[in-house]
Amino acid sequence: MVNQVSQLKAAAQLLAIFYGLTILAWRLLRRYLFNRSSGIPEIENIGKTRLPEQKLDGTALICGGSIAGLLAARICSEFFEHVIIVEPEEWLTSEDGMRRFAWKQEHKRTRVMQYQSLHGSQALLYAGLRKLFPDLAEQCRYSGIAIYPADRKMSFAGTLIPAPVESYHGHLPETLVASRAGLETLLRRLVLGRGNYRNIVQIAGTVIGLSPHSDDLSRIGRVKIRRTDSRIEELDANLVIDCTGVTRAGVKWLSQAGYGSTDVNIDGKLHLKDAKISFDQKLQYSSLICDVTPDTLKKLPIPNDQTIETMFFGLLEDDPNNGRRFFVMTKADGDRIVIFVGQSSDDPVKYESLNAMRSLIPDLKTHKNPIPGWVIETIDIIEASQPEVHSSQLRIPPTAYIRYHQTVNLPSNFVALGDSVSSVDPLYGQGCTKALLGAVALHKVLSAKTQVDTKELPADFSEQFFKEHSKKTDNFWQLTHLLDYGIPSTTPLPGEDLKVGRLLRWYLRRVQILATKDAQAGRAYWDGVMGFGTSVDIFHPFLVLKTLFNTLIGGE
């Protein structure tokens, strides 16, 4: 009997030691991933302007003036004498492109899918923009863009996941609530409209090609541009940045100029023609933007824990067989209410009227709680006011990834960021964070690799940038890859099937269920959704044990 007790004690001690070592290993791994991939440590170093005599000679030329291009220009303004943004849509170089209230613009972007659709962003985006632009909060207020604590009433299929207020010293990080048009117009005015960055200019035109430097074929020398009057001109460029979004025009330019291939096989390296991978979740967007009056806004039956400015209801179905339908109703900038449905389907799906949106609501599958009555009441009140309704129907292109970090023979002064490198499922609101982290990677590599005495980019600049860019953004692709394979309509990558990641999807679902009643799970979920987490947060040893136990006892 004594021996049995001793053996049990020894076993318990071994288990305690094993558990302690597991916790230690998890913490060390999380710290490593946080420092390597989150971008948060680097964000703290953004905004430290270099002295004019330290700036690199020549011009950084940015191809595309949307969000990624504007952030890239802001970073390059610290490091280059001259920065040029080449923007294809001429009206964006006019006063209308920097209008105070974006919803009053006379023109609309034709090359940005979500310009007239629902648009969301993570709290990390606001944290980064605030470092880049110290007066951001003031400028947001000027633009009619609201800033609030990042509690957007997240749920698991309609069952609330409480925000982790206690974990953040009694308050949550803030986030901004803006349409895509509002956010982009705000950034354009911050970068171009106030004279703070006098070395940045924007010109109207389209980049149509690149040519190697006459003295050094390993780098780009000139960029060919077609201006809006069809005139062709060439500009010298010391750094070329592709921010053309899902067009990914840089692939074509590089191929035409002879880059991205070699006669010698290099282990681990790809030719540019083989660098793109893509799968299609067949995602479709329906957005109704309703212009309502202030009197109508006052009539809306907003819950007591929300205000009209923070009004939000979102439901992502737990059943992927319906195409993982995602319903959202929220207030946008201005006196506007957005009602949105996202759905993946092999067949066309459109919700083009308030009645169609209302008819869908009873069919949405919740986890536990029914959809609250105030949602349909709100639609009824809006419809009765006879608002002007702007309908936007989109078929989201396939998700794609240009693996530049594995591509051979790239010019040393070419980089790309934002959707020009990879696109992700827009339902998760990560697109702008991805662009921000691309700018963070650019800042880090420019800070580390530029040579002040020679004022030139080093020969391995592009290689080092794409390595850093991959560290910061590859996890977005991996998450999209994991979750979207849970949708039956998804066309997977060649050589894969939709069983890939099935166990991880099961476990993530169980963590989300636990998060509706457990603070640790809720914190891990919130950090991931808002951009402050790492890929191992949901695998904390104690959280794994709680998740498995909750599953065994049938916890829902």
C-alpha positions as CSV (number, residue, x, y, z in Angstrom):
1,M,0.0,0.0,0.0
2,V,2.8,2.4,0.9
3,N,4.5,1.6,-2.4
4,Q,1.3,2.3,-4.3
5,V,1.0,5.7,-2.6
6,S,4.6,6.5,-3.3
7,Q,4.2,5.5,-7.0
8,L,1.1,7.7,-7.3
9,K,3.0,10.7,-5.7
10,A,5.9,10.1,-8.1
11,A,3.5,9.9,-11.1
12,A,1.7,13.1,-9.9
13,Q,5.1,14.9,-9.6
14,L,6.1,13.7,-13.1
15,L,2.8,15.0,-14.5
16,A,3.3,18.3,-12.7
17,I,6.8,18.6,-14.1
18,F,5.7,17.7,-17.6
19,Y,2.8,20.2,-17.4
20,G,5.1,22.9,-16.2
21,L,7.6,22.2,-18.9
22,T,4.8,22.3,-21.5
23,I,3.6,25.7,-20.2
24,L,7.2,27.0,-20.4
25,A,7.7,25.7,-23.9
26,W,4.4,27.2,-25.0
27,R,5.3,30.6,-23.5
28,L,8.7,30.6,-25.2
29,L,7.2,29.6,-28.5
30,R,4.5,32.3,-28.2
31,R,7.1,34.9,-27.4
32,Y,9.2,33.9,-30.4
33,L,6.1,34.0,-32.7
34,F,4.9,37.3,-31.3
35,N,8.3,38.9,-31.9
36,R,8.7,37.3,-35.3
37,S,5.3,37.6,-36.9
38,S,2.9,39.9,-35.0
39,G,4.4,43.2,-36.2
40,I,3.5,44.8,-32.8
41,P,7.2,45.3,-31.6
42,E,8.0,46.9,-35.0
43,I,4.9,49.1,-34.9
44,E,6.4,50.8,-31.9
45,N,9.4,51.9,-34.0
46,I,7.3,53.4,-36.9
47,G,7.2,57.1,-37.2
48,K,10.8,57.8,-36.1
49,T,11.7,60.1,-39.0
50,R,15.2,60.0,-40.4
51,L,17.1,63.2,-40.8
52,P,17.1,64.7,-44.4
53,E,20.8,64.1,-44.9
54,Q,20.2,60.4,-44.2
55,K,17.6,59.9,-46.9
56,L,18.4,57.7,-49.9
57,D,19.1,59.4,-53.2
58,G,16.5,59.0,-55.9
59,T,12.8,58.0,-56.1
60,A,10.6,55.4,-54.6
61,L,7.9,54.7,-57.2
62,I,4.7,53.2,-55.9
63,C,2.4,51.6,-58.4
64,G,-1.2,52.0,-57.1
65,G,-2.6,54.6,-54.7
66,S,-5.1,52.6,-52.6
67,I,-4.6,51.7,-48.9
68,A,-1.4,49.6,-49.4
69,G,0.1,52.2,-51.7
70,L,-0.7,55.1,-49.4
71,L,0.9,53.2,-46.4
72,A,4.0,52.4,-48.5
73,A,4.3,56.0,-49.5
74,R,4.1,57.1,-45.9
75,I,7.0,54.7,-45.0
76,C,9.1,55.7,-48.0
77,S,8.7,59.3,-47.2
78,E,11.1,58.8,-44.3
79,F,13.8,57.1,-46.4
80,F,13.8,58.6,-49.9
81,E,14.3,62.1,-51.3
82,H,11.3,61.6,-53.6
83,V,8.2,59.4,-53.5
84,I,5.8,59.1,-56.5
85,I,2.4,57.3,-56.4
86,V,1.1,56.3,-59.8
87,E,-2.7,56.1,-59.5
88,P,-4.7,54.9,-62.5
89,E,-8.0,56.6,-61.6
90,E,-7.5,60.3,-62.4
91,W,-10.3,61.6,-60.2
92,L,-8.4,60.5,-57.1
93,T,-5.8,63.2,-57.9
94,S,-8.5,65.9,-57.7
95,E,-10.2,67.5,-54.7
96,D,-13.0,64.9,-54.8
97,G,-10.4,62.2,-54.0
98,M,-9.7,63.8,-50.7
99,R,-13.2,65.0,-49.8
100,R,-13.8,65.4,-46.1
101,F,-16.9,63.1,-46.1
102,A,-16.2,60.2,-48.4
103,W,-19.9,59.3,-48.8
104,K,-20.4,62.6,-50.5
105,Q,-17.8,61.9,-53.3
106,E,-19.1,62.5,-56.8
107,H,-17.0,59.6,-58.1
108,K,-16.6,56.0,-57.0
109,R,-13.6,53.8,-57.3
110,T,-13.8,51.2,-60.1
111,R,-10.8,49.1,-59.2
112,V,-11.5,48.4,-55.5
113,M,-14.2,45.7,-54.9
114,Q,-15.3,46.8,-51.5
115,Y,-15.5,50.5,-52.1
116,Q,-19.3,50.3,-52.1
117,S,-19.7,47.3,-49.8
118,L,-19.4,46.3,-46.2
119,H,-15.8,46.9,-44.9
120,G,-14.4,46.0,-41.5
121,S,-10.9,46.1,-40.0
122,Q,-9.1,44.8,-37.0
123,A,-8.1,46.8,-33.9
124,L,-4.4,46.3,-34.8
125,L,-4.9,48.4,-37.8
126,Y,-5.9,51.4,-35.7
127,A,-2.9,50.8,-33.4
128,G,-0.6,50.9,-36.4
129,L,-2.2,53.9,-38.1
130,R,-2.0,55.9,-34.8
131,K,1.8,55.4,-34.8
132,L,2.1,56.5,-38.4
133,F,-0.2,59.5,-38.0
134,P,-0.2,61.0,-34.4
135,D,-3.3,63.2,-35.1
136,L,-5.3,60.2,-36.4
137,A,-8.1,60.5,-33.9
138,E,-8.6,64.2,-34.6
139,Q,-8.6,63.5,-38.4
140,C,-11.1,60.6,-38.0
141,R,-13.5,62.9,-36.1
142,Y,-13.1,65.5,-38.9
143,S,-13.9,62.8,-41.5
144,G,-17.0,61.5,-39.7
145,I,-15.3,58.3,-38.8
146,A,-16.1,56.9,-35.3
147,I,-13.4,55.4,-32.9
148,Y,-14.6,53.1,-30.2
149,P,-13.4,50.3,-28.0
150,A,-13.0,47.1,-30.1
151,D,-16.1,45.3,-28.8
152,R,-18.1,44.6,-31.9
153,K,-20.4,42.0,-30.1
154,M,-18.6,39.0,-31.5
155,S,-20.5,35.7,-31.4
156,F,-20.3,32.0,-32.1
157,A,-23.3,31.6,-34.5
158,G,-25.3,34.2,-32.5
159,T,-24.1,33.2,-29.0
160,L,-22.2,36.2,-27.6
161,I,-18.4,35.8,-26.9
162,P,-17.7,38.4,-24.2
163,A,-14.9,40.8,-24.9
164,P,-11.9,40.4,-22.4
165,V,-12.2,43.7,-20.7
166,E,-10.4,42.6,-17.5
167,S,-7.4,41.3,-19.5
168,Y,-6.8,44.9,-20.8
169,H,-6.6,46.8,-17.5
170,G,-10.3,47.7,-17.6
171,H,-10.5,48.8,-21.2
172,L,-10.2,47.5,-24.7
173,P,-7.9,48.7,-27.5
174,E,-9.7,51.0,-29.9
175,T,-10.8,50.5,-33.4
176,L,-12.2,52.7,-36.2
177,V,-15.5,52.2,-37.9
178,A,-15.2,53.3,-41.5
179,S,-16.3,52.2,-45.0
180,R,-13.6,51.3,-47.4
181,A,-14.2,54.6,-49.2
182,G,-14.0,56.4,-45.9
183,L,-10.7,54.8,-44.7
184,E,-9.0,55.2,-48.1
185,T,-10.0,58.8,-48.4
186,L,-8.9,59.5,-44.9
187,L,-5.5,58.0,-45.6
188,R,-5.1,59.9,-48.9
189,R,-5.8,63.2,-47.1
190,L,-3.3,62.3,-44.3
191,V,-0.6,61.4,-46.8
192,L,-1.2,63.9,-49.6
193,G,-3.6,66.5,-48.5
194,R,-2.0,68.5,-45.6
195,G,1.6,69.1,-46.8
196,N,3.1,67.0,-44.0
197,Y,5.0,64.8,-46.4
198,R,6.2,67.2,-49.1
199,N,8.4,64.7,-50.8
200,I,5.3,62.6,-51.8
201,V,3.5,63.4,-55.1
202,Q,0.7,61.6,-56.8
203,I,0.3,61.4,-60.6
204,A,-2.5,60.0,-62.7
205,G,-1.4,57.1,-65.0
206,T,-0.9,53.4,-65.3
207,V,2.4,51.5,-65.0
208,I,2.8,49.3,-68.1
209,G,6.3,48.0,-67.8
210,L,9.8,48.0,-66.2
211,S,13.3,48.0,-67.6
212,P,16.6,47.0,-66.0
213,H,19.2,49.5,-65.1
214,S,21.6,50.1,-67.9
215,D,24.7,49.6,-65.6
216,D,23.3,46.8,-63.4
217,L,20.8,44.3,-64.7
218,S,20.1,43.0,-61.2
219,R,17.9,46.1,-60.5
220,I,15.2,48.1,-62.1
221,G,16.3,51.3,-63.7
222,R,13.1,52.8,-65.2
223,V,9.4,52.5,-65.1
224,K,7.2,53.0,-68.1
225,I,3.9,54.8,-67.5
226,R,0.9,55.6,-69.7
227,R,-0.6,58.9,-68.6
228,T,-4.4,59.5,-68.7
229,D,-3.9,61.4,-72.0
230,S,-2.3,58.3,-73.5
231,R,1.1,59.9,-73.4
232,I,3.9,57.4,-72.6
233,E,6.8,58.4,-70.3
234,E,9.5,56.7,-68.4
235,L,10.6,57.6,-64.9
236,D,13.8,56.7,-63.1
237,A,13.2,54.6,-60.0
238,N,15.4,53.5,-57.1
239,L,12.7,51.4,-55.6
240,V,9.6,50.0,-57.3
241,I,6.6,48.9,-55.1
242,D,3.7,46.9,-56.6
243,C,0.5,47.9,-54.9
244,T,-1.8,47.1,-57.8
245,G,-4.0,44.8,-55.6
246,V,-5.6,41.7,-57.0
247,T,-4.5,42.8,-60.5
248,R,-0.9,41.8,-59.4
249,A,0.5,43.6,-62.4
250,G,4.1,43.2,-61.0
251,V,4.2,39.6,-62.1
252,K,3.6,40.6,-65.7
253,W,6.1,43.5,-65.6
254,L,8.8,41.3,-64.1
255,S,8.3,38.5,-66.6
256,Q,8.3,40.9,-69.6
257,A,11.6,42.4,-68.3
258,G,13.3,39.0,-68.0
259,Y,13.1,38.6,-64.2
260,G,11.9,35.7,-62.2
261,S,13.6,32.8,-64.1
262,T,17.0,31.3,-64.5
263,D,18.7,28.5,-66.3
264,V,20.1,27.1,-63.1
265,N,17.9,25.2,-60.7
266,I,18.3,26.5,-57.1
267,D,16.9,24.4,-54.3
268,G,13.9,25.9,-52.6
269,K,13.5,28.6,-55.3
270,L,10.6,28.9,-57.8
271,H,10.4,30.5,-61.2
272,L,7.9,33.4,-61.2
273,K,5.5,31.5,-63.5
274,D,5.2,28.8,-60.8
275,A,5.0,31.2,-57.8
276,K,1.3,31.7,-57.8
277,I,-1.1,29.3,-56.0
278,S,-4.8,29.9,-55.8
279,F,-8.0,28.3,-54.5
280,D,-11.6,29.5,-54.8
281,Q,-14.1,29.6,-52.0
282,K,-16.8,31.1,-54.4
283,L,-17.6,33.9,-52.0
284,Q,-20.3,36.3,-53.0
285,Y,-21.2,39.7,-51.3
286,S,-24.5,41.4,-51.2
287,S,-24.5,44.9,-49.5
288,L,-27.3,47.3,-49.1
289,I,-26.2,50.8,-48.0
290,C,-29.3,52.7,-46.8
291,D,-29.1,56.6,-46.6
292,V,-31.4,57.4,-43.6
293,T,-32.3,60.6,-41.8
294,P,-31.2,61.5,-38.3
295,D,-34.9,61.1,-37.2
296,T,-34.9,57.6,-38.5
297,L,-31.7,56.7,-36.7
298,K,-33.3,57.9,-33.4
299,K,-36.3,55.5,-34.0
300,L,-34.1,52.4,-34.3
301,P,-34.5,49.9,-31.4
302,I,-30.8,49.7,-30.5
303,P,-30.0,47.4,-27.5
304,N,-29.2,49.1,-24.2
305,D,-25.5,47.9,-24.4
306,Q,-25.0,49.7,-27.8
307,T,-25.4,53.2,-29.2
308,I,-26.4,54.2,-32.7
309,E,-22.7,54.8,-33.5
310,T,-21.6,51.4,-32.3
311,M,-24.7,49.5,-33.5
312,F,-23.6,46.1,-34.7
313,F,-25.2,42.7,-35.2
314,G,-23.2,39.9,-36.9
315,L,-24.0,36.2,-37.4
316,L,-21.6,33.7,-39.0
317,E,-23.5,30.5,-39.4
318,D,-22.1,27.3,-37.7
319,D,-23.3,25.2,-40.7
320,P,-20.9,25.3,-43.6
321,N,-23.3,23.4,-45.8
322,N,-25.3,26.6,-46.4
323,G,-22.1,28.2,-47.7
324,R,-21.2,29.7,-44.3
325,R,-23.6,32.5,-44.6
326,F,-22.6,35.7,-42.8
327,F,-25.2,38.4,-42.0
328,V,-24.2,41.8,-40.7
329,M,-26.2,44.9,-39.9
330,T,-24.2,48.0,-38.7
331,K,-23.9,51.7,-39.0
332,A,-21.4,53.0,-41.4
333,D,-19.8,56.5,-41.5
334,G,-22.4,59.2,-42.1
335,D,-26.2,58.6,-41.6
336,R,-26.0,55.2,-43.3
337,I,-26.9,51.7,-42.3
338,V,-25.3,48.7,-44.0
339,I,-27.1,45.4,-44.3
340,F,-24.9,42.7,-45.6
341,V,-24.8,39.0,-46.6
342,G,-21.7,37.0,-47.5
343,Q,-22.2,33.5,-48.8
344,S,-20.1,30.9,-50.6
345,S,-22.0,29.0,-53.3
346,D,-21.5,27.3,-56.6
347,D,-24.6,29.2,-57.9
348,P,-25.1,33.0,-58.1
349,V,-26.5,34.4,-54.8
350,K,-27.9,37.9,-54.6
351,Y,-29.9,39.8,-51.9
352,E,-30.9,43.0,-53.7
353,S,-33.7,44.4,-51.5
354,L,-34.5,45.0,-47.9
355,N,-37.3,42.4,-48.2
356,A,-34.8,39.8,-49.4
357,M,-32.6,40.5,-46.4
358,R,-35.5,40.3,-44.0
359,S,-36.7,37.0,-45.6
360,L,-33.2,35.4,-45.1
361,I,-33.0,36.1,-41.4
362,P,-35.4,33.4,-40.1
363,D,-33.5,30.8,-42.2
364,L,-30.1,31.6,-40.6
365,K,-29.0,28.8,-38.3
366,T,-27.8,29.9,-34.9
367,H,-25.9,27.9,-32.3
368,K,-28.3,28.5,-29.3
369,N,-30.0,31.9,-29.1
370,P,-32.5,33.0,-31.7
371,I,-31.8,36.2,-33.7
372,P,-33.0,39.1,-31.6
373,G,-36.2,40.8,-32.6
374,W,-34.6,44.2,-32.9
375,V,-32.8,43.2,-36.0
376,I,-36.0,42.7,-38.1
377,E,-37.6,45.7,-36.4
378,T,-34.7,47.8,-37.5
379,I,-35.1,46.7,-41.1
380,D,-38.9,47.4,-40.9
381,I,-38.3,50.9,-39.6
382,I,-35.6,51.6,-42.3
383,E,-37.9,50.3,-45.0
384,A,-40.8,52.4,-43.8
385,S,-38.7,55.5,-44.1
386,Q,-38.2,54.9,-47.8
387,P,-34.5,55.5,-47.9
388,E,-32.3,55.7,-50.9
389,V,-30.7,52.2,-51.1
390,H,-27.4,51.5,-52.9
391,S,-27.1,47.8,-53.8
392,S,-23.7,46.2,-54.3
393,Q,-23.4,42.6,-55.6
394,L,-19.9,41.2,-55.8
395,R,-18.3,37.9,-56.7
396,I,-15.0,37.8,-54.8
397,P,-12.1,36.5,-56.9
398,P,-10.3,33.4,-55.9
399,T,-7.8,33.6,-53.0
400,A,-4.3,33.8,-54.4
401,Y,-0.7,33.9,-53.1
402,I,2.4,35.0,-55.1
403,R,5.2,33.3,-53.3
404,Y,7.8,36.1,-53.9
405,H,9.8,34.9,-50.9
406,Q,10.6,31.7,-52.8
407,T,11.0,33.2,-56.3
408,V,14.4,33.2,-58.0
409,N,16.1,36.2,-59.8
410,L,14.0,39.1,-58.7
411,P,15.4,42.6,-59.1
412,S,17.0,43.9,-55.9
413,N,14.9,47.0,-55.8
414,F,11.4,45.5,-56.4
415,V,8.9,44.8,-53.6
416,A,5.2,44.2,-53.4
417,L,2.7,44.4,-50.6
418,G,-1.0,44.1,-49.8
419,D,-3.2,42.1,-52.2
420,S,-0.4,42.3,-54.8
421,V,1.3,39.5,-52.9
422,S,-1.7,37.6,-51.4
423,S,-5.4,38.0,-50.9
424,V,-7.4,36.5,-48.1
425,D,-11.0,35.8,-47.3
426,P,-12.4,39.3,-46.7
427,L,-15.0,38.1,-44.2
428,Y,-12.3,38.1,-41.5
429,G,-11.4,41.8,-41.9
430,Q,-7.7,41.1,-42.2
431,G,-7.0,42.8,-45.6
432,C,-6.0,46.2,-44.2
433,T,-4.0,44.7,-41.4
434,K,-2.1,42.7,-44.0
435,A,-1.3,45.9,-45.9
436,L,-0.2,47.6,-42.7
437,L,2.1,44.7,-41.8
438,G,3.6,44.9,-45.3
439,A,4.4,48.5,-44.6
440,V,5.8,47.5,-41.2
441,A,8.1,45.0,-43.0
442,L,9.2,47.6,-45.4
443,H,10.0,50.0,-42.6
444,K,12.0,47.3,-40.8
445,V,14.1,46.3,-43.8
446,L,14.7,49.9,-44.9
447,S,15.8,50.7,-41.4
448,A,18.2,47.7,-41.2
449,K,19.5,47.4,-44.8
450,T,20.0,51.0,-46.1
451,Q,23.5,52.2,-46.2
452,V,23.7,55.9,-45.1
453,D,27.1,56.5,-46.4
454,T,26.4,55.2,-50.0
455,K,22.7,56.1,-49.9
456,E,21.8,53.1,-51.9
457,L,19.7,49.9,-51.4
458,P,21.8,46.8,-50.8
459,A,21.9,44.0,-53.4
460,D,19.8,41.7,-51.2
461,F,17.1,44.2,-50.3
462,S,14.2,42.5,-52.2
463,E,15.2,39.1,-50.9
464,Q,15.3,40.4,-47.3
465,F,12.0,42.3,-47.7
466,F,10.0,39.3,-49.0
467,K,11.4,37.1,-46.2
468,E,10.2,39.6,-43.6
469,H,6.9,40.1,-45.4
470,S,6.3,36.4,-45.4
471,K,7.0,36.3,-41.6
472,K,4.4,39.0,-41.0
473,T,1.6,37.9,-43.4
474,D,1.9,34.2,-44.3
475,N,-0.3,33.4,-41.3
476,F,-3.2,35.2,-42.9
477,W,-3.0,33.0,-45.9
478,Q,-2.7,29.9,-43.7
479,L,-5.9,30.8,-41.7
480,T,-7.9,31.4,-44.9
481,H,-6.6,28.1,-46.3
482,L,-7.7,26.3,-43.1
483,L,-11.1,27.8,-42.6
484,D,-12.3,28.0,-46.2
485,Y,-11.6,24.3,-46.8
486,G,-14.5,23.8,-44.4
487,I,-16.9,25.0,-47.1
488,P,-18.1,22.3,-49.5
489,S,-18.2,24.7,-52.5
490,T,-14.5,25.6,-52.2
491,T,-12.2,24.5,-55.1
492,P,-9.0,23.5,-53.3
493,L,-5.4,23.9,-54.4
494,P,-4.2,21.4,-57.0
495,G,-3.2,18.1,-55.3
496,E,-5.3,18.9,-52.2
497,D,-8.8,18.0,-51.1
498,L,-11.1,19.6,-48.5
499,K,-10.1,17.2,-45.8
500,V,-6.9,19.2,-45.3
501,G,-7.1,20.9,-41.8
502,R,-10.3,19.0,-40.8
503,L,-9.0,18.2,-37.3
504,L,-7.9,21.8,-36.7
505,R,-11.2,23.2,-37.8
506,W,-13.0,20.8,-35.4
507,Y,-10.7,22.0,-32.5
508,L,-11.2,25.7,-33.4
509,R,-14.9,25.3,-33.4
510,R,-14.7,23.7,-29.9
511,V,-12.6,26.6,-28.7
512,Q,-15.2,29.1,-30.0
513,I,-18.0,27.2,-28.2
514,L,-16.0,27.3,-25.0
515,A,-15.3,31.0,-25.5
516,T,-19.0,31.8,-25.0
517,K,-18.5,31.0,-21.3
518,D,-14.7,30.9,-20.5
519,A,-12.5,34.0,-20.2
520,Q,-9.3,32.3,-21.3
521,A,-10.9,31.0,-24.5
522,G,-12.6,34.3,-25.1
523,R,-9.3,36.2,-24.8
524,A,-7.6,33.8,-27.2
525,Y,-10.5,34.2,-29.7
526,W,-10.6,38.0,-29.3
527,D,-6.8,38.4,-29.8
528,G,-7.0,36.4,-33.0
529,V,-10.0,38.3,-34.4
530,M,-8.5,41.7,-33.6
531,G,-5.0,41.0,-34.8
532,F,-3.2,40.9,-31.4
533,G,-2.7,37.1,-31.2
534,T,-0.3,34.4,-32.4
535,S,-1.0,31.1,-34.1
536,V,-0.4,29.1,-30.9
537,D,-2.7,31.1,-28.5
538,I,-5.5,28.6,-28.8
539,F,-3.1,25.8,-28.0
540,H,-2.2,26.9,-24.5
541,P,-1.9,23.6,-22.6
542,F,-4.6,24.5,-20.0
543,L,-6.9,25.8,-22.8
544,V,-6.5,22.5,-24.7
545,L,-7.4,20.5,-21.6
546,K,-10.5,22.7,-20.9
547,T,-11.6,22.5,-24.5
548,L,-11.3,18.7,-24.6
549,F,-13.0,18.3,-21.2
550,N,-15.9,20.6,-22.3
551,T,-16.3,18.4,-25.4
552,L,-16.3,15.2,-23.4
553,I,-19.1,16.5,-21.0
554,G,-21.1,17.6,-24.0
555,G,-20.6,21.3,-23.2
556,E,-22.3,23.6,-25.7
